[in-house]
């Protein structure tokens, strides 16, 4: 990576003290002390990213829980409660990456294509491009349950597009599900990247012929099974054969 690009990503995705609109707190020293021990022997950024991902949950003891106080919690708020939303977990993971020098930002959608709500996750900058990961990561970068949904995002529709956060002034703002009137969080429309990733992985699935598509619907309870009662819907690809 050239010096100008390195400087840009340091200033925009390592140095900043905030990710979205979360309360500002002094997280850097604590998170550095927590995670530097995991990356000090790593020889590449990929190894360092994997080390943080692998250890963050057991290090901070924070889990996803809808009973958290706020969706947009700061790292200290999530650690104090031991719970966070997907947005709070993504802020925490992004700040953990930044604390040890890994360029990171939050990405997400205000509302999935089928109107079942928002979701946020993390991106990391390595090898000259962005890769996505999550607080509960897949074994590989750019792999997650939500990619099939991200592949159906609409770049022309702010509600159903995918954005990445930016500390520096950007082309637009990052839409926040908990405050749609707040527009000072800078954002970049990255929908085409996710659609391309999804199409690429689908092409590979078709080539290897070892996957079966599964559509999963979760309901609130066995007594609530109408479309209006759906709690979650995801499209996944199962590797192997179903007998």
N, C-alpha and C positions, 0 to 999 in steps of 0.2 A: 504494500500500500504506500502511496506517495506521502510526502510530509504534510501537504495541504489537507489531504483526506484524513490522515491520522489526527491532525489538529482539530478539524471540524468535528469528528466523532468524539474526541475527548471533551470538547467544549459543549457539545449538544447532548451526549448520551452517557458521559461518565461524571463530569464535574457538577451538573445541575443538582440543586438541593430538593427539587420536587419533580414529580412525574405528571400528575394530573392536578386536581384541586384539593387534594388531601391537606389536612392540617400540617403545617410545617413543624418538624421537630428535628433534633440533632441526632440523626440516625447513623451518620457515617462512621464515627469512631466505634460505636457498639457493633455494627455489622462487620466492620473490618476486623475487629478482634474476634468475632465469632467465626468468620469464614476464611480469613487469611491462612489459617492452619490447614485448610483443605486444599488450597491451591498452591502453596509454597513449593511443592515438589513437582507441579505440573509443568510440562515442557511446551504445551501448546494451548491456545485459547479453547480449543475443543475439549481438551482434558479438564481445563479449569471450569468450563461451563458444566460439564458432566459432574464434576466434584461438588459444585454448589447445588445443582439440581438434586443430586443423590442425598445430600445431607441436610437440606434446609428444613424439611419438616421436623426431623428429630432434633435439630439444633434449636429451633425456636418454639416447637410444640404448638403450632397454630394449625387449625384445620378449618375446612370449609364448613360454615354453619349459618343458616338463615337467621339465627337468633342474635347475630352480631349487632352492635349498636348502630353502625352506619355502613353503607356500601363502599364509601370512599375513605376508609380508615388509613391513617398513617402507620408506618411500621410499629411504632411504640404502642399505638392503640390496639393493633391486632395482637401483638405479643402479650400485652397486659390482659386481654380478654381470652387469649388462646383460641380465637375464632375470627373468621373474616369471610367476606363475600369473594367471588371470583376476582372482583376488582381490587379488593384489599390484598388478596394473595398475590395478585400480579404486581401491585405496587411494592409489596414486601420483597418479592423475588427480584424485581428490577433494581431496587435499591441495594440488595445483597450483591448482585452482579456489579453494579457501579462501585460499590465499596471496595472491591478488589480489582478494579480497573478494567472490567469487561463492559464495553459499550452495550447499553440495553435501553429499551423503550417499551411502552405498553401499546398493544394493538387490540382492536375489538370492533364490535358492531353494536349499534344502538338497538337493533331489532333484527332477528333472523328473518330470512326470506318468507317463512311461513307464520310470522307474527307471534312467535312463542317467547320473545323476550331478548334481552341483551346478553352478551358474554364478552369478557376481556381476558387477554393472555399476554405473554411476553415475547419480545423479539430480541435477538442478540446479533451483533455485527461481527462476522468473521469471513475471511477469505474474500473480502470485497463485496459482500452482499448480506442481506438480512435473512435470518432463519428464525422460525418460531419454536417456542417451547412453553411449558406450563409449570406451575407449582407442583402438580402431580404429573411428572413428565413421562413421555414415552421413552423407550430405549434409544431412539434416534431423534435428531432434530427434524423439523418439518413433518412430524407424524403426530396425529391426534384424532380423537373421535370427531372433532368438529370440522375437519377439512371438507367432508362431503357437503356440509351446510355452507361453509365459506365459499365453496365452488359455485354456489347458486346465488351469491351476493350480486347486488345491482349497483354498479359504480355511479349510475346517474341518479340514484335515489338515496338521499342522505340517510334516511331511516334504515335502509337495507344494505348500505355500503359498508366497507371495512376501512377503518382509519388507524393510523399509527400516530402516537403522540410526538410532539417536538417542542423542545424548550425554546429554540430559535423561532422567530416569526416564520410562518409557513403559508402555504397556498390557501388554507382554510382553517377551521377549528375542529377540535376533537369533540364529537357529540357525547354528552354525558347523560346516561339514562336516568339518573337521580336528579338532574337539574338541566332540562333541555333549554332553559333560557341563558345558561352560563356559556359564554362564547370566548373566554379569554385563554382557554387551553388550546395551544396551537396543534394542528393536525395535518396529516398528509393522507390523501385517498390512495390506499394501497390495494384496492379491490382487484385490479388486473393481475397482481402478483399471486394472489390466492387462487384465482380462477385458473391461472396457468399451472400452478402447483397441483391443483386437483386434476386437471386434464392430463397432466404428465403422469401422475400416479395411476389414473384410470387406464391410460394406455398401457402402462406396465402390467397392470392387473390382467388386462385382456390378453397380453402377450404370454404371461406365465401360466394362465389358465388354472390357477390354484386357489382362487378366491370365490366366495359366494356372498352376494350382497344380502344384507339383513336389515330390515326396517324395524326399529324398536320403538314401542310406544309404552310409556309409563303413566298410570292413572293414580289419582289420589288414594283410592281404595277399591276393593272388589265390587263395591256397590255403586261406584261412579265410573261408568264406562262409555259415556257419550263423548262426542268430539269436544264438547265444551269443558269436560272434566280432565282433559289430558294435562298431565303435569310436565311431561318432557317427551320429545320425539327426536330420535337421532338416526342417521343412516350410517351404518358401519360396514366394513368389508371383512368377512371372516376368512382367514387363510386355512385351507384344509378342505375336507369333505364332510358333508353332513349325511349320515346314514339314517 
